[in-house]
């Protein structure tokens, strides 16, 4: 089998796996949301409603239908572009999602732009340094990546806002405004997302760099006098490109999922903050929509990373 046909077959399998995963994820997200204690009917009526009032309201909202039927109706509606209406505010879910999605996309992009260079620098420091320094860099990576997100946010606020006064302690956006209108509001949440992600990704990439540097073709190049930047670009990077792509995709997915904690702590009006508010109000359509969007982003990013990594492997084999 040629490299091109093998790559095409792998790409087809990746797409099929991504589609199947998306279907399973949608079912899991909907089931998890439906398993939340209480529901929108109880949230709307409060603790003073009697059983008959709750029954009628659940029937009106469609909450009395079987779980599989509600999931099927929800999935079919989403495929038609209808995300439903909020059970709490009665507004279209799409109207709630779009501005929050834009805010989270800008925040995630800023965090990834910070994290990726740090990840590559740390990965090369771990994998390409002498053993003593490699252990120090690896210890730094492990330490930073293991710090809880809440602690990272609190520490950055304490240092950059309370002590130095460089940045505002919260990232509240003006109503109807864009995050790009106030770039200073992006700094704290971006750093809070980027630093642990870069530390984790650098530790993962460091092993791949170390393996590549120990490969026979790299030792032969060093014996021929090839050193420095030329050695790493021509002989190490091609063998690290595939794991680097996968590490970058995983880093991006982790940044998206971690945004909920950061946004909630700093008051940043993104998808994560909307998710927390919707869970508190048992607003099932909003919770399910946000959860599905986050899961689909992760699935799509992983699929694209697999395709890119496969293409990088094929190109490397042709060299």
C-alpha positions, 0 to 999 in steps of 0.5 A: 500500500502506497503512502498516499493511499494509506494516508487517505484510508487513515483520514477516512477512519479519522473522520468516521471516528470523529462523527461517531464520537460526536453522536456519542458525545451528544447523547452523553451530554444530554443525559448528563444534563438531564440527570441534574438535580431538580429541573427548570420547572422547579427553578421557575416556580420555586419551592412553593409550587404544588405537584399539579403546578409542577406537572403542568409546567413540565408538560408545557416545557416537554420535560415529561417525555422519555429521555431518548425522545427528548434527545432525539428531538433535541438532536434533530432540531440542532441539525436544522439549526434550531438550538431551542429556547432557554427554559429560564428566559425564553430567549433563543439559545442561539442568541445567548450563545453567539456573543459568548462564543465570540468572547470565548474564541477570542480568549482561547486564541489569545491563550493559545498564542501565548501557550504554544511558543512557551510549550515549544521552548520548554519542550526543547529545553527538556528534550535538548538540554544536558541531563541536569538542566533537563531534569530542572526544566522537567520539574518546572513543567510538572510543578506548574502543570499540577497547580489547580486552575483556581490557584493560578487565577488567584495568584495572578490576580494577587501579583499583577492586580493587587500588588503591582496594579498593572491589570484590572482584577476582573475582566467584565466586558461592556454590554454589547462590547467585544473583548478586542475593545479592551485588550487589557481585560484579556491578559489575566484570563489568557495567562491563567489559561496559557501557563498551565497548558504550556507547562503540560504541553512542554513536558509532553513534547520534551519526551518526543524531543529527547527521543528524536535527539537520541535517534541514530540519524541525529547522532550521525549528523552531530558526528558530521559537525552539524550543530545548533539551529541547523541540527534541530530544524533539519534533523530533529523537527521533522521527527517531532512534528507529528507529536507536536501537532497532537500536543498543540491540539490537546493543549487547545482543547484543554484551554477550551475546557478550562475556560469555564473556571477562569471566566467564572472567577474573573467575570469574563462573559464567555461560554464557561460563565454562561454554562455555570449560570445555566447549571445554577438555573437548571436551564437544560437547553443552554447547558446542553448546547454549551456542553455540546459545543465544547465537546464538538470543538474538542472532537473536531480539533482532535480529528484535524490534529490526527489528519495533520499529524498523519500528513506530517508522518507521510511527508517525513517517510518520503524524505 
